[in-house]
Amino acid sequence: MQEVYTPADARQAFYRLLKQVATEHKPVTIQQKDKKLDTVIVPKSDWDAIQETLYLSQTETLDHVNRREKDDSSFTNVDDIDWNNLS
């Protein structure tokens, strides 16, 4: 379950929260009176992974990968590759 803090509580525990989020990879929500202002703190590495996944999804690359994984005819045995003659 995601931890939720008020802005005042988050301010008091800010450095501890940053370390916790970074080491445990568990997001923390800062909840405000106006729900449109709620904020989530996530580690940068997780954020980068989310952005990459969104990009791959938007460019339909994920769909292509999923189709290739389901297509048995596109399987290549790594032992069958002539590594010395790749161009």
PDB file of N, CA, C and O in Angstrom:
ATOM      1  N   MET A   1       0.835  -1.189   0.000  1.00  0.00           N
ATOM      2  CA  MET A   1       0.000   0.000   0.000  1.00  0.00           C
ATOM      3  C   MET A   1       0.881   1.254   0.000  1.00  0.00           C
ATOM      4  O   MET A   1       1.897   1.327   0.692  1.00  0.00           O
ATOM      5  N   GLN A   2       0.470   2.202  -0.772  1.00  0.00           N
ATOM      6  CA  GLN A   2       1.233   3.438  -0.921  1.00  0.00           C
ATOM      7  C   GLN A   2       1.041   4.327   0.306  1.00  0.00           C
ATOM      8  O   GLN A   2      -0.074   4.488   0.802  1.00  0.00           O
ATOM      9  N   GLU A   3       2.134   4.894   0.782  1.00  0.00           N
ATOM     10  CA  GLU A   3       2.054   5.798   1.923  1.00  0.00           C
ATOM     11  C   GLU A   3       1.544   7.162   1.465  1.00  0.00           C
ATOM     12  O   GLU A   3       1.875   7.633   0.377  1.00  0.00           O
ATOM     13  N   VAL A   4       0.732   7.783   2.316  1.00  0.00           N
ATOM     14  CA  VAL A   4       0.144   9.083   2.010  1.00  0.00           C
ATOM     15  C   VAL A   4       0.497  10.053   3.133  1.00  0.00           C
ATOM     16  O   VAL A   4       0.364   9.731   4.314  1.00  0.00           O
ATOM     17  N   TYR A   5       0.949  11.247   2.745  1.00  0.00           N
ATOM     18  CA  TYR A   5       1.338  12.278   3.701  1.00  0.00           C
ATOM     19  C   TYR A   5       0.659  13.582   3.344  1.00  0.00           C
ATOM     20  O   TYR A   5       0.336  13.831   2.183  1.00  0.00           O
ATOM     21  N   THR A   6       0.445  14.413   4.352  1.00  0.00           N
ATOM     22  CA  THR A   6       0.037  15.789   4.103  1.00  0.00           C
ATOM     23  C   THR A   6       1.300  16.566   3.738  1.00  0.00           C
ATOM     24  O   THR A   6       2.405  16.100   4.014  1.00  0.00           O
ATOM     25  N   PRO A   7       1.162  17.720   3.135  1.00  0.00           N
ATOM     26  CA  PRO A   7       2.360  18.506   2.838  1.00  0.00           C
ATOM     27  C   PRO A   7       3.181  18.828   4.088  1.00  0.00           C
ATOM     28  O   PRO A   7       4.411  18.798   4.039  1.00  0.00           O
ATOM     29  N   ALA A   8       2.524  19.134   5.198  1.00  0.00           N
ATOM     30  CA  ALA A   8       3.251  19.463   6.431  1.00  0.00           C
ATOM     31  C   ALA A   8       4.028  18.254   6.938  1.00  0.00           C
ATOM     32  O   ALA A   8       5.191  18.386   7.322  1.00  0.00           O
ATOM     33  N   ASP A   9       3.402  17.079   6.943  1.00  0.00           N
ATOM     34  CA  ASP A   9       4.090  15.865   7.392  1.00  0.00           C
ATOM     35  C   ASP A   9       5.239  15.509   6.449  1.00  0.00           C
ATOM     36  O   ASP A   9       6.312  15.104   6.897  1.00  0.00           O
ATOM     37  N   ALA A  10       5.016  15.658   5.167  1.00  0.00           N
ATOM     38  CA  ALA A  10       6.063  15.346   4.188  1.00  0.00           C
ATOM     39  C   ALA A  10       7.243  16.305   4.348  1.00  0.00           C
ATOM     40  O   ALA A  10       8.398  15.899   4.218  1.00  0.00           O
ATOM     41  N   ARG A  11       6.957  17.555   4.625  1.00  0.00           N
ATOM     42  CA  ARG A  11       8.026  18.544   4.810  1.00  0.00           C
ATOM     43  C   ARG A  11       8.901  18.154   5.997  1.00  0.00           C
ATOM     44  O   ARG A  11      10.126  18.248   5.921  1.00  0.00           O
ATOM     45  N   GLN A  12       8.282  17.718   7.087  1.00  0.00           N
ATOM     46  CA  GLN A  12       9.043  17.334   8.281  1.00  0.00           C
ATOM     47  C   GLN A  12       9.902  16.096   8.034  1.00  0.00           C
ATOM     48  O   GLN A  12      10.978  15.958   8.617  1.00  0.00           O
ATOM     49  N   ALA A  13       9.431  15.201   7.174  1.00  0.00           N
ATOM     50  CA  ALA A  13      10.139  13.931   6.933  1.00  0.00           C
ATOM     51  C   ALA A  13      10.758  13.887   5.537  1.00  0.00           C
ATOM     52  O   ALA A  13      11.032  12.808   5.013  1.00  0.00           O
ATOM     53  N   PHE A  14      10.975  15.046   4.939  1.00  0.00           N
ATOM     54  CA  PHE A  14      11.351  15.109   3.525  1.00  0.00           C
ATOM     55  C   PHE A  14      12.570  14.244   3.172  1.00  0.00           C
ATOM     56  O   PHE A  14      12.490  13.421   2.259  1.00  0.00           O
ATOM     57  N   TYR A  15      13.663  14.412   3.859  1.00  0.00           N
ATOM     58  CA  TYR A  15      14.887  13.673   3.505  1.00  0.00           C
ATOM     59  C   TYR A  15      14.727  12.182   3.755  1.00  0.00           C
ATOM     60  O   TYR A  15      15.229  11.361   2.987  1.00  0.00           O
ATOM     61  N   ARG A  16      14.019  11.828   4.838  1.00  0.00           N
ATOM     62  CA  ARG A  16      13.752  10.418   5.104  1.00  0.00           C
ATOM     63  C   ARG A  16      12.880   9.824   4.003  1.00  0.00           C
ATOM     64  O   ARG A  16      13.113   8.700   3.560  1.00  0.00           O
ATOM     65  N   LEU A  17      11.875  10.579   3.564  1.00  0.00           N
ATOM     66  CA  LEU A  17      10.998  10.102   2.484  1.00  0.00           C
ATOM     67  C   LEU A  17      11.767   9.914   1.184  1.00  0.00           C
ATOM     68  O   LEU A  17      11.569   8.924   0.479  1.00  0.00           O
ATOM     69  N   LEU A  18      12.644  10.861   0.865  1.00  0.00           N
ATOM     70  CA  LEU A  18      13.437  10.733  -0.360  1.00  0.00           C
ATOM     71  C   LEU A  18      14.283   9.469  -0.341  1.00  0.00           C
ATOM     72  O   LEU A  18      14.349   8.736  -1.329  1.00  0.00           O
ATOM     73  N   LYS A  19      14.931   9.222   0.794  1.00  0.00           N
ATOM     74  CA  LYS A  19      15.765   8.030   0.907  1.00  0.00           C
ATOM     75  C   LYS A  19      14.913   6.766   0.846  1.00  0.00           C
ATOM     76  O   LYS A  19      15.284   5.801   0.179  1.00  0.00           O
ATOM     77  N   GLN A  20      13.789   6.765   1.528  1.00  0.00           N
ATOM     78  CA  GLN A  20      12.884   5.610   1.547  1.00  0.00           C
ATOM     79  C   GLN A  20      12.361   5.292   0.149  1.00  0.00           C
ATOM     80  O   GLN A  20      12.366   4.136  -0.275  1.00  0.00           O
ATOM     81  N   VAL A  21      11.917   6.311  -0.555  1.00  0.00           N
ATOM     82  CA  VAL A  21      11.389   6.116  -1.908  1.00  0.00           C
ATOM     83  C   VAL A  21      12.479   5.576  -2.824  1.00  0.00           C
ATOM     84  O   VAL A  21      12.233   4.672  -3.623  1.00  0.00           O
ATOM     85  N   ALA A  22      13.671   6.125  -2.711  1.00  0.00           N
ATOM     86  CA  ALA A  22      14.778   5.717  -3.587  1.00  0.00           C
ATOM     87  C   ALA A  22      15.244   4.297  -3.301  1.00  0.00           C
ATOM     88  O   ALA A  22      15.599   3.571  -4.230  1.00  0.00           O
ATOM     89  N   THR A  23      15.250   3.887  -2.045  1.00  0.00           N
ATOM     90  CA  THR A  23      15.789   2.567  -1.709  1.00  0.00           C
ATOM     91  C   THR A  23      14.746   1.460  -1.781  1.00  0.00           C
ATOM     92  O   THR A  23      15.070   0.322  -2.120  1.00  0.00           O
ATOM     93  N   GLU A  24      13.492   1.787  -1.465  1.00  0.00           N
ATOM     94  CA  GLU A  24      12.442   0.765  -1.441  1.00  0.00           C
ATOM     95  C   GLU A  24      11.619   0.713  -2.729  1.00  0.00           C
ATOM     96  O   GLU A  24      10.852  -0.228  -2.935  1.00  0.00           O
ATOM     97  N   HIS A  25      11.770   1.704  -3.585  1.00  0.00           N
ATOM     98  CA  HIS A  25      11.006   1.787  -4.840  1.00  0.00           C
ATOM     99  C   HIS A  25       9.508   1.710  -4.584  1.00  0.00           C
ATOM    100  O   HIS A  25       8.767   1.061  -5.323  1.00  0.00           O
ATOM    101  N   LYS A  26       9.074   2.393  -3.511  1.00  0.00           N
ATOM    102  CA  LYS A  26       7.652   2.501  -3.189  1.00  0.00           C
ATOM    103  C   LYS A  26       7.277   3.977  -3.249  1.00  0.00           C
ATOM    104  O   LYS A  26       7.809   4.783  -2.486  1.00  0.00           O
ATOM    105  N   PRO A  27       6.363   4.337  -4.151  1.00  0.00           N
ATOM    106  CA  PRO A  27       5.978   5.746  -4.262  1.00  0.00           C
ATOM    107  C   PRO A  27       5.319   6.262  -2.982  1.00  0.00           C
ATOM    108  O   PRO A  27       4.755   5.492  -2.203  1.00  0.00           O
ATOM    109  N   VAL A  28       5.401   7.560  -2.784  1.00  0.00           N
ATOM    110  CA  VAL A  28       4.753   8.239  -1.670  1.00  0.00           C
ATOM    111  C   VAL A  28       3.852   9.314  -2.256  1.00  0.00           C
ATOM    112  O   VAL A  28       4.257  10.050  -3.156  1.00  0.00           O
ATOM    113  N   THR A  29       2.639   9.400  -1.748  1.00  0.00           N
ATOM    114  CA  THR A  29       1.691  10.420  -2.205  1.00  0.00           C
ATOM    115  C   THR A  29       1.651  11.569  -1.205  1.00  0.00           C
ATOM    116  O   THR A  29       1.567  11.353   0.004  1.00  0.00           O
ATOM    117  N   ILE A  30       1.712  12.793  -1.725  1.00  0.00           N
ATOM    118  CA  ILE A  30       1.512  13.990  -0.923  1.00  0.00           C
ATOM    119  C   ILE A  30       0.096  14.458  -1.260  1.00  0.00           C
ATOM    120  O   ILE A  30      -0.171  14.944  -2.359  1.00  0.00           O
ATOM    121  N   GLN A  31      -0.800  14.300  -0.288  1.00  0.00           N
ATOM    122  CA  GLN A  31      -2.228  14.560  -0.522  1.00  0.00           C
ATOM    123  C   GLN A  31      -2.601  15.937   0.012  1.00  0.00           C
ATOM    124  O   GLN A  31      -2.318  16.280   1.160  1.00  0.00           O
ATOM    125  N   GLN A  32      -3.243  16.712  -0.852  1.00  0.00           N
ATOM    126  CA  GLN A  32      -3.630  18.063  -0.482  1.00  0.00           C
ATOM    127  C   GLN A  32      -5.152  18.173  -0.421  1.00  0.00           C
ATOM    128  O   GLN A  32      -5.866  17.254  -0.822  1.00  0.00           O
ATOM    129  N   LYS A  33      -5.636  19.292   0.078  1.00  0.00           N
ATOM    130  CA  LYS A  33      -7.093  19.489   0.187  1.00  0.00           C
ATOM    131  C   LYS A  33      -7.737  19.446  -1.193  1.00  0.00           C
ATOM    132  O   LYS A  33      -8.802  18.854  -1.370  1.00  0.00           O
ATOM    133  N   ASP A  34      -7.090  20.070  -2.163  1.00  0.00           N
ATOM    134  CA  ASP A  34      -7.559  20.032  -3.552  1.00  0.00           C
ATOM    135  C   ASP A  34      -6.898  18.828  -4.222  1.00  0.00           C
ATOM    136  O   ASP A  34      -5.699  18.858  -4.497  1.00  0.00           O
ATOM    137  N   LYS A  35      -7.666  17.772  -4.487  1.00  0.00           N
ATOM    138  CA  LYS A  35      -7.132  16.512  -5.036  1.00  0.00           C
ATOM    139  C   LYS A  35      -6.363  16.721  -6.337  1.00  0.00           C
ATOM    140  O   LYS A  35      -5.485  15.923  -6.668  1.00  0.00           O
ATOM    141  N   LYS A  36      -6.680  17.782  -7.080  1.00  0.00           N
ATOM    142  CA  LYS A  36      -5.963  18.046  -8.333  1.00  0.00           C
ATOM    143  C   LYS A  36      -4.505  18.429  -8.090  1.00  0.00           C
ATOM    144  O   LYS A  36      -3.694  18.422  -9.016  1.00  0.00           O
ATOM    145  N   LEU A  37      -4.177  18.759  -6.853  1.00  0.00           N
ATOM    146  CA  LEU A  37      -2.812  19.154  -6.509  1.00  0.00           C
ATOM    147  C   LEU A  37      -2.020  18.023  -5.868  1.00  0.00           C
ATOM    148  O   LEU A  37      -0.856  18.212  -5.513  1.00  0.00           O
ATOM    149  N   ASP A  38      -2.633  16.842  -5.712  1.00  0.00           N
ATOM    150  CA  ASP A  38      -1.911  15.698  -5.144  1.00  0.00           C
ATOM    151  C   ASP A  38      -0.682  15.396  -5.998  1.00  0.00           C
ATOM    152  O   ASP A  38      -0.693  15.575  -7.216  1.00  0.00           O
ATOM    153  N   THR A  39       0.370  14.940  -5.338  1.00  0.00           N
ATOM    154  CA  THR A  39       1.647  14.683  -5.989  1.00  0.00           C
ATOM    155  C   THR A  39       2.182  13.331  -5.539  1.00  0.00           C
ATOM    156  O   THR A  39       1.950  12.900  -4.409  1.00  0.00           O
ATOM    157  N   VAL A  40       2.899  12.673  -6.439  1.00  0.00           N
ATOM    158  CA  VAL A  40       3.520  11.391  -6.110  1.00  0.00           C
ATOM    159  C   VAL A  40       5.026  11.527  -6.279  1.00  0.00           C
ATOM    160  O   VAL A  40       5.507  12.076  -7.270  1.00  0.00           O
ATOM    161  N   ILE A  41       5.761  11.021  -5.297  1.00  0.00           N
ATOM    162  CA  ILE A  41       7.227  11.003  -5.373  1.00  0.00           C
ATOM    163  C   ILE A  41       7.643   9.585  -5.736  1.00  0.00           C
ATOM    164  O   ILE A  41       7.275   8.626  -5.056  1.00  0.00           O
ATOM    165  N   VAL A  42       8.419   9.460  -6.821  1.00  0.00           N
ATOM    166  CA  VAL A  42       8.937   8.161  -7.260  1.00  0.00           C
ATOM    167  C   VAL A  42      10.429   8.304  -7.526  1.00  0.00           C
ATOM    168  O   VAL A  42      10.905   9.403  -7.814  1.00  0.00           O
ATOM    169  N   PRO A  43      11.176   7.198  -7.433  1.00  0.00           N
ATOM    170  CA  PRO A  43      12.603   7.275  -7.756  1.00  0.00           C
ATOM    171  C   PRO A  43      12.812   7.629  -9.234  1.00  0.00           C
ATOM    172  O   PRO A  43      11.999   7.260 -10.081  1.00  0.00           O
ATOM    173  N   LYS A  44      13.872   8.326  -9.533  1.00  0.00           N
ATOM    174  CA  LYS A  44      14.152   8.719 -10.924  1.00  0.00           C
ATOM    175  C   LYS A  44      14.269   7.506 -11.833  1.00  0.00           C
ATOM    176  O   LYS A  44      13.786   7.537 -12.965  1.00  0.00           O
ATOM    177  N   SER A  45      14.902   6.438 -11.358  1.00  0.00           N
ATOM    178  CA  SER A  45      15.042   5.248 -12.202  1.00  0.00           C
ATOM    179  C   SER A  45      13.671   4.651 -12.548  1.00  0.00           C
ATOM    180  O   SER A  45      13.463   4.174 -13.664  1.00  0.00           O
ATOM    181  N   ASP A  46      12.743   4.679 -11.594  1.00  0.00           N
ATOM    182  CA  ASP A  46      11.384   4.204 -11.876  1.00  0.00           C
ATOM    183  C   ASP A  46      10.684   5.136 -12.855  1.00  0.00           C
ATOM    184  O   ASP A  46       9.996   4.683 -13.770  1.00  0.00           O
ATOM    185  N   TRP A  47      10.863   6.445 -12.658  1.00  0.00           N
ATOM    186  CA  TRP A  47      10.255   7.422 -13.561  1.00  0.00           C
ATOM    187  C   TRP A  47      10.781   7.243 -14.989  1.00  0.00           C
ATOM    188  O   TRP A  47      10.012   7.293 -15.950  1.00  0.00           O
ATOM    189  N   ASP A  48      12.094   7.034 -15.122  1.00  0.00           N
ATOM    190  CA  ASP A  48      12.683   6.816 -16.438  1.00  0.00           C
ATOM    191  C   ASP A  48      12.088   5.558 -17.090  1.00  0.00           C
ATOM    192  O   ASP A  48      11.809   5.553 -18.289  1.00  0.00           O
ATOM    193  N   ALA A  49      11.897   4.502 -16.305  1.00  0.00           N
ATOM    194  CA  ALA A  49      11.312   3.263 -16.836  1.00  0.00           C
ATOM    195  C   ALA A  49       9.873   3.489 -17.273  1.00  0.00           C
ATOM    196  O   ALA A  49       9.447   2.959 -18.299  1.00  0.00           O
ATOM    197  N   ILE A  50       9.127   4.264 -16.511  1.00  0.00           N
ATOM    198  CA  ILE A  50       7.742   4.585 -16.876  1.00  0.00           C
ATOM    199  C   ILE A  50       7.725   5.363 -18.192  1.00  0.00           C
ATOM    200  O   ILE A  50       6.923   5.074 -19.080  1.00  0.00           O
ATOM    201  N   GLN A  51       8.612   6.347 -18.310  1.00  0.00           N
ATOM    202  CA  GLN A  51       8.668   7.153 -19.532  1.00  0.00           C
ATOM    203  C   GLN A  51       9.038   6.296 -20.746  1.00  0.00           C
ATOM    204  O   GLN A  51       8.470   6.468 -21.824  1.00  0.00           O
ATOM    205  N   GLU A  52       9.987   5.374 -20.571  1.00  0.00           N
ATOM    206  CA  GLU A  52      10.389   4.485 -21.667  1.00  0.00           C
ATOM    207  C   GLU A  52       9.229   3.580 -22.083  1.00  0.00           C
ATOM    208  O   GLU A  52       8.992   3.364 -23.271  1.00  0.00           O
ATOM    209  N   THR A  53       8.516   3.059 -21.097  1.00  0.00           N
ATOM    210  CA  THR A  53       7.355   2.199 -21.400  1.00  0.00           C
ATOM    211  C   THR A  53       6.289   2.987 -22.150  1.00  0.00           C
ATOM    212  O   THR A  53       5.711   2.485 -23.114  1.00  0.00           O
ATOM    213  N   LEU A  54       6.027   4.199 -21.723  1.00  0.00           N
ATOM    214  CA  LEU A  54       5.043   5.036 -22.427  1.00  0.00           C
ATOM    215  C   LEU A  54       5.479   5.308 -23.859  1.00  0.00           C
ATOM    216  O   LEU A  54       4.667   5.245 -24.782  1.00  0.00           O
ATOM    217  N   TYR A  55       6.762   5.610 -24.043  1.00  0.00           N
ATOM    218  CA  TYR A  55       7.279   5.866 -25.383  1.00  0.00           C
ATOM    219  C   TYR A  55       7.119   4.627 -26.274  1.00  0.00           C
ATOM    220  O   TYR A  55       6.655   4.720 -27.410  1.00  0.00           O
ATOM    221  N   LEU A  56       7.513   3.475 -25.737  1.00  0.00           N
ATOM    222  CA  LEU A  56       7.403   2.236 -26.523  1.00  0.00           C
ATOM    223  C   LEU A  56       5.955   1.918 -26.858  1.00  0.00           C
ATOM    224  O   LEU A  56       5.660   1.391 -27.931  1.00  0.00           O
ATOM    225  N   SER A  57       5.064   2.235 -25.949  1.00  0.00           N
ATOM    226  CA  SER A  57       3.643   2.006 -26.188  1.00  0.00           C
ATOM    227  C   SER A  57       3.112   2.971 -27.247  1.00  0.00           C
ATOM    228  O   SER A  57       2.362   2.568 -28.136  1.00  0.00           O
ATOM    229  N   GLN A  58       3.494   4.226 -27.155  1.00  0.00           N
ATOM    230  CA  GLN A  58       3.018   5.237 -28.096  1.00  0.00           C
ATOM    231  C   GLN A  58       3.533   5.002 -29.506  1.00  0.00           C
ATOM    232  O   GLN A  58       2.853   5.338 -30.476  1.00  0.00           O
ATOM    233  N   THR A  59       4.716   4.434 -29.634  1.00  0.00           N
ATOM    234  CA  THR A  59       5.287   4.180 -30.954  1.00  0.00           C
ATOM    235  C   THR A  59       4.931   2.786 -31.475  1.00  0.00           C
ATOM    236  O   THR A  59       5.424   2.359 -32.519  1.00  0.00           O
ATOM    237  N   GLU A  60       4.078   2.092 -30.742  1.00  0.00           N
ATOM    238  CA  GLU A  60       3.594   0.754 -31.082  1.00  0.00           C
ATOM    239  C   GLU A  60       4.706  -0.297 -31.069  1.00  0.00           C
ATOM    240  O   GLU A  60       4.520  -1.401 -31.580  1.00  0.00           O
ATOM    241  N   THR A  61       5.838   0.037 -30.499  1.00  0.00           N
ATOM    242  CA  THR A  61       6.934  -0.923 -30.397  1.00  0.00           C
ATOM    243  C   THR A  61       6.550  -2.090 -29.500  1.00  0.00           C
ATOM    244  O   THR A  61       6.896  -3.234 -29.795  1.00  0.00           O
ATOM    245  N   LEU A  62       5.842  -1.819 -28.413  1.00  0.00           N
ATOM    246  CA  LEU A  62       5.413  -2.897 -27.518  1.00  0.00           C
ATOM    247  C   LEU A  62       4.489  -3.881 -28.236  1.00  0.00           C
ATOM    248  O   LEU A  62       4.593  -5.092 -28.042  1.00  0.00           O
ATOM    249  N   ASP A  63       3.591  -3.358 -29.062  1.00  0.00           N
ATOM    250  CA  ASP A  63       2.707  -4.240 -29.834  1.00  0.00           C
ATOM    251  C   ASP A  63       3.512  -5.149 -30.751  1.00  0.00           C
ATOM    252  O   ASP A  63       3.223  -6.339 -30.872  1.00  0.00           O
ATOM    253  N   HIS A  64       4.521  -4.580 -31.394  1.00  0.00           N
ATOM    254  CA  HIS A  64       5.372  -5.347 -32.299  1.00  0.00           C
ATOM    255  C   HIS A  64       6.115  -6.446 -31.533  1.00  0.00           C
ATOM    256  O   HIS A  64       6.186  -7.586 -31.991  1.00  0.00           O
ATOM    257  N   VAL A  65       6.660  -6.102 -30.381  1.00  0.00           N
ATOM    258  CA  VAL A  65       7.376  -7.086 -29.563  1.00  0.00           C
ATOM    259  C   VAL A  65       6.426  -8.200 -29.128  1.00  0.00           C
ATOM    260  O   VAL A  65       6.779  -9.377 -29.198  1.00  0.00           O
ATOM    261  N   ASN A  66       5.232  -7.837 -28.684  1.00  0.00           N
ATOM    262  CA  ASN A  66       4.258  -8.852 -28.268  1.00  0.00           C
ATOM    263  C   ASN A  66       3.880  -9.784 -29.413  1.00  0.00           C
ATOM    264  O   ASN A  66       3.738 -10.991 -29.217  1.00  0.00           O
ATOM    265  N   ARG A  67       3.718  -9.220 -30.608  1.00  0.00           N
ATOM    266  CA  ARG A  67       3.398 -10.073 -31.768  1.00  0.00           C
ATOM    267  C   ARG A  67       4.552 -11.016 -32.078  1.00  0.00           C
ATOM    268  O   ARG A  67       4.329 -12.189 -32.377  1.00  0.00           O
ATOM    269  N   ARG A  68       5.785 -10.515 -32.010  1.00  0.00           N
ATOM    270  CA  ARG A  68       6.963 -11.360 -32.272  1.00  0.00           C
ATOM    271  C   ARG A  68       7.073 -12.480 -31.246  1.00  0.00           C
ATOM    272  O   ARG A  68       7.431 -13.607 -31.591  1.00  0.00           O
ATOM    273  N   GLU A  69       6.768 -12.178 -29.988  1.00  0.00           N
ATOM    274  CA  GLU A  69       6.847 -13.198 -28.945  1.00  0.00           C
ATOM    275  C   GLU A  69       5.827 -14.314 -29.166  1.00  0.00           C
ATOM    276  O   GLU A  69       6.078 -15.465 -28.809  1.00  0.00           O
ATOM    277  N   LYS A  70       4.694 -13.980 -29.746  1.00  0.00           N
ATOM    278  CA  LYS A  70       3.635 -14.974 -29.976  1.00  0.00           C
ATOM    279  C   LYS A  70       3.842 -15.754 -31.266  1.00  0.00           C
ATOM    280  O   LYS A  70       3.251 -16.819 -31.444  1.00  0.00           O
ATOM    281  N   ASP A  71       4.669 -15.242 -32.165  1.00  0.00           N
ATOM    282  CA  ASP A  71       4.894 -15.859 -33.474  1.00  0.00           C
ATOM    283  C   ASP A  71       6.056 -16.842 -33.386  1.00  0.00           C
ATOM    284  O   ASP A  71       7.216 -16.433 -33.322  1.00  0.00           O
ATOM    285  N   ASP A  72       5.752 -18.118 -33.384  1.00  0.00           N
ATOM    286  CA  ASP A  72       6.789 -19.155 -33.289  1.00  0.00           C
ATOM    287  C   ASP A  72       7.737 -19.141 -34.482  1.00  0.00           C
ATOM    288  O   ASP A  72       8.894 -19.542 -34.351  1.00  0.00           O
ATOM    289  N   SER A  73       7.271 -18.690 -35.634  1.00  0.00           N
ATOM    290  CA  SER A  73       8.119 -18.723 -36.826  1.00  0.00           C
ATOM    291  C   SER A  73       9.241 -17.694 -36.767  1.00  0.00           C
ATOM    292  O   SER A  73      10.211 -17.799 -37.518  1.00  0.00           O
ATOM    293  N   SER A  74       9.127 -16.694 -35.883  1.00  0.00           N
ATOM    294  CA  SER A  74      10.163 -15.673 -35.798  1.00  0.00           C
ATOM    295  C   SER A  74      11.228 -16.019 -34.761  1.00  0.00           C
ATOM    296  O   SER A  74      12.121 -15.216 -34.494  1.00  0.00           O
ATOM    297  N   PHE A  75      11.136 -17.199 -34.183  1.00  0.00           N
ATOM    298  CA  PHE A  75      12.098 -17.623 -33.168  1.00  0.00           C
ATOM    299  C   PHE A  75      13.454 -17.883 -33.805  1.00  0.00           C
ATOM    300  O   PHE A  75      13.554 -18.547 -34.837  1.00  0.00           O
ATOM    301  N   THR A  76      14.490 -17.352 -33.177  1.00  0.00           N
ATOM    302  CA  THR A  76      15.860 -17.593 -33.625  1.00  0.00           C
ATOM    303  C   THR A  76      16.628 -18.209 -32.475  1.00  0.00           C
ATOM    304  O   THR A  76      16.694 -17.648 -31.381  1.00  0.00           O
ATOM    305  N   ASN A  77      17.197 -19.348 -32.729  1.00  0.00           N
ATOM    306  CA  ASN A  77      18.031 -19.991 -31.728  1.00  0.00           C
ATOM    307  C   ASN A  77      19.381 -19.296 -31.739  1.00  0.00           C
ATOM    308  O   ASN A  77      20.037 -19.213 -32.778  1.00  0.00           O
ATOM    309  N   VAL A  78      19.791 -18.803 -30.592  1.00  0.00           N
ATOM    310  CA  VAL A  78      21.043 -18.052 -30.508  1.00  0.00           C
ATOM    311  C   VAL A  78      22.238 -18.901 -30.947  1.00  0.00           C
ATOM    312  O   VAL A  78      23.234 -18.358 -31.423  1.00  0.00           O
ATOM    313  N   ASP A  79      22.152 -20.211 -30.794  1.00  0.00           N
ATOM    314  CA  ASP A  79      23.248 -21.085 -31.209  1.00  0.00           C
ATOM    315  C   ASP A  79      23.358 -21.193 -32.727  1.00  0.00           C
ATOM    316  O   ASP A  79      24.397 -21.608 -33.239  1.00  0.00           O
ATOM    317  N   ASP A  80      22.304 -20.828 -33.452  1.00  0.00           N
ATOM    318  CA  ASP A  80      22.310 -20.900 -34.912  1.00  0.00           C
ATOM    319  C   ASP A  80      22.882 -19.646 -35.572  1.00  0.00           C
ATOM    320  O   ASP A  80      23.046 -19.619 -36.792  1.00  0.00           O
ATOM    321  N   ILE A  81      23.183 -18.633 -34.810  1.00  0.00           N
ATOM    322  CA  ILE A  81      23.692 -17.369 -35.355  1.00  0.00           C
ATOM    323  C   ILE A  81      25.185 -17.492 -35.638  1.00  0.00           C
ATOM    324  O   ILE A  81      25.960 -17.943 -34.795  1.00  0.00           O
ATOM    325  N   ASP A  82      25.567 -17.082 -36.839  1.00  0.00           N
ATOM    326  CA  ASP A  82      26.996 -17.052 -37.204  1.00  0.00           C
ATOM    327  C   ASP A  82      27.544 -15.687 -36.763  1.00  0.00           C
ATOM    328  O   ASP A  82      27.519 -14.723 -37.529  1.00  0.00           O
ATOM    329  N   TRP A  83      28.028 -15.621 -35.549  1.00  0.00           N
ATOM    330  CA  TRP A  83      28.451 -14.361 -34.943  1.00  0.00           C
ATOM    331  C   TRP A  83      29.642 -13.738 -35.658  1.00  0.00           C
ATOM    332  O   TRP A  83      29.827 -12.523 -35.580  1.00  0.00           O
ATOM    333  N   ASN A  84      30.444 -14.519 -36.341  1.00  0.00           N
ATOM    334  CA  ASN A  84      31.625 -13.983 -37.018  1.00  0.00           C
ATOM    335  C   ASN A  84      31.278 -13.308 -38.339  1.00  0.00           C
ATOM    336  O   ASN A  84      32.088 -12.548 -38.870  1.00  0.00           O
ATOM    337  N   ASN A  85      30.104 -13.566 -38.873  1.00  0.00           N
ATOM    338  CA  ASN A  85      29.739 -13.010 -40.180  1.00  0.00           C
ATOM    339  C   ASN A  85      28.533 -12.096 -40.109  1.00  0.00           C
ATOM    340  O   ASN A  85      27.814 -11.955 -41.098  1.00  0.00           O
ATOM    341  N   LEU A  86      28.294 -11.475 -38.974  1.00  0.00           N
ATOM    342  CA  LEU A  86      27.193 -10.509 -38.866  1.00  0.00           C
ATOM    343  C   LEU A  86      27.624  -9.203 -39.537  1.00  0.00           C
ATOM    344  O   LEU A  86      28.764  -8.758 -39.407  1.00  0.00           O
ATOM    345  N   SER A  87      26.688  -8.617 -40.245  1.00  0.00           N
ATOM    346  CA  SER A  87      27.033  -7.333 -40.858  1.00  0.00           C
ATOM    347  C   SER A  87      26.091  -6.257 -40.442  1.00  0.00           C
ATOM    348  O   SER A  87      26.237  -5.110 -40.866  1.00  0.00           O
TER     349      SER A  87
END
